[in-house]
Amino acid sequence: MLKKFSCFLFSIFMLSSCNVSFPKETLELDAVKLIKEETQKDVSVQKCGSTLYLDVCFDDLVTNDAEKISAIYKVLQKIVSTIVRVPLSSDADINFIVISAFDPNYQTLLRLFENIDDIKKYSHQYISREDYSERQLMELEGSEKAKEILENKYDISQEEYVARLIISQLNNTARTNPFLTVLIQALNLRFSKIEDNIFYFLTSRKLDNDELKVILEKMLEKEVVKNIQKYKLFSIKSAILKDEENNIILTIPIKA
């Protein structure tokens, strides 16, 4: 979805970076007003440390109606392309934006993450369009955790962003192979925490098949190593995958 926003970023950055249109003192109110003017959509905006959260409710988010889905997508696309202008023309310290779209009953939560440093690098052509597209992070949550996650706002670290990106990329990679798609969906991989310079991931199922373990280990290792190098997070020493009973399934050491 977010790949379509890439072509707008250079012009947005050049137009926004020279002026302070969103002073830190009134940033949240100004951002809400901007989104309303640009999209006619009511949103809430909250800044937690260097992370800017935008929440938007769609009555028809849970639907099979193609026309409604298309309409929601267009509004959400406009919201994202609008909100990324805020940190580029503000004196506030903002490293990440989290856009959360949900339905009134919290059956579904779609979260889109924007890394402001990545936007600037792409705008200055330090990274390619393909590389920027690979850095896009999207998460989808069901009714079990949607409301809890939505209400749990805090300052996201670079390390957490990268850990979440790894899982997102793993899901995207699996979609190119029907067998891997079934495997990854069944495991329901997700980010857990970062502790003692270790990435912790969780799966909702046990993995007793050794052949599948090897496949998953190779896929996870590839994404972990790639992103640690890309974001220069050389303090991370390993990645561990656990099941919901806290049993370690995989341990991937990271060589500096």
Secondary structure, DSSP 8 states (H G I E B T S, - for coil): -GGGGHHHHHHHHHHHTTS--B-GGGHHHHHHHHHHHHH----EEEEETTEEEEEEE-TTSS---HHHHHHHHHHHHHHHHHHTHHHHTBSS---EEEEEEE-TT-S-EEEEEEEHHHHHHHHTTSS-HHHHHHT-EEEEE-TTTHHHHHH------HHHHHHHHHHHHHHHHHTTSHHHHHHHHHHT-EEEEEETTEEEEEESS----HHHHHHHHHHHHHHHHHHHHHTT-TT--EEEEEETT--EEEEEE---
